[in-house]
Amino acid sequence: MSTHPVTPPAEPVAPIPAVPEVAYAIFCGNIEQLTPEKVVNQLTAGMAANNKHVTILSKRRGFMSGRWSVPLQTLFRTYTH
């Protein structure tokens, strides 16, 4: 008789799904001081994941007005040309 414990078979590991090349984002809320930083961080993560196309939907009036919208306008102009 063996005294070694029996190891149960390992559960199959699901493969990590591939990141799609097209991404969609929804922006809701006010543009505040941290908003440009959050947008840049998410776009950077998307580029690192090889996203080729991003569509951003904004649901608010005056999306591009105000002090913190200037960095976003510059960012979007940079990536759309």
C-alpha positions as CSV (number, residue, x, y, z in Angstrom):
1,M,0.0,0.0,0.0
2,S,1.3,3.5,-1.0
3,T,1.6,6.3,1.5
4,H,1.8,9.0,-1.1
5,P,-1.2,11.2,-1.3
6,V,-3.2,11.1,-4.6
7,T,-3.2,14.4,-6.4
8,P,-6.5,15.0,-8.2
9,P,-6.3,15.9,-11.8
10,A,-6.0,19.6,-12.5
11,E,-9.0,21.5,-13.7
12,P,-8.7,22.6,-17.4
13,V,-7.7,26.2,-17.6
14,A,-9.8,28.3,-20.0
15,P,-7.8,30.2,-22.6
16,I,-7.5,33.9,-22.2
17,P,-9.8,35.5,-24.8
18,A,-8.1,37.6,-27.4
19,V,-8.5,41.3,-27.1
20,P,-10.7,42.7,-29.9
21,E,-9.1,45.1,-32.3
22,V,-12.2,47.4,-32.1
23,A,-13.2,48.9,-28.8
24,Y,-16.2,51.0,-27.8
25,A,-16.3,53.3,-24.8
26,I,-19.1,55.3,-23.2
27,F,-18.3,58.5,-21.3
28,C,-20.9,59.7,-18.9
29,G,-20.4,62.4,-16.3
30,N,-18.7,65.6,-15.8
31,I,-15.2,66.4,-17.1
32,E,-13.2,67.0,-14.0
33,Q,-9.5,67.2,-13.2
34,L,-8.9,63.5,-13.3
35,T,-10.9,62.8,-16.4
36,P,-8.1,63.4,-19.0
37,E,-5.8,61.2,-17.0
38,K,-8.4,58.4,-16.9
39,V,-9.0,58.6,-20.6
40,V,-5.3,58.6,-21.4
41,N,-4.7,55.6,-19.2
42,Q,-7.5,53.6,-20.8
43,L,-6.4,54.5,-24.3
44,T,-2.8,53.6,-23.5
45,A,-4.0,50.2,-22.1
46,G,-6.0,49.7,-25.4
47,M,-3.0,50.5,-27.5
48,A,-0.9,48.1,-25.5
49,A,-3.6,45.4,-26.1
50,N,-3.4,46.2,-29.9
51,N,-6.7,47.9,-30.3
52,K,-6.8,49.4,-33.8
53,H,-10.0,51.4,-33.6
54,V,-11.8,53.1,-30.6
55,T,-15.2,54.7,-30.7
56,I,-16.1,56.9,-27.8
57,L,-19.7,57.8,-27.1
58,S,-20.4,60.8,-24.9
59,K,-23.8,61.4,-23.3
60,R,-23.8,64.9,-22.0
61,R,-24.1,68.4,-23.2
62,G,-21.0,70.5,-23.6
63,F,-18.7,67.5,-23.7
64,M,-15.8,69.6,-25.0
65,S,-16.3,72.7,-23.0
66,G,-14.5,73.7,-19.9
67,R,-11.0,73.7,-18.5
68,W,-10.3,70.0,-18.4
69,S,-11.6,69.4,-21.9
70,V,-8.6,71.1,-23.6
71,P,-6.2,68.1,-22.9
72,L,-8.9,65.7,-24.3
73,Q,-9.4,67.8,-27.4
74,T,-5.6,67.8,-28.0
75,L,-5.5,64.1,-27.4
76,F,-8.3,63.3,-29.8
77,R,-6.9,65.6,-32.5
78,T,-3.5,63.8,-32.2
79,Y,-5.0,60.3,-32.7
80,T,-7.5,61.2,-35.4
81,H,-5.0,62.5,-38.0
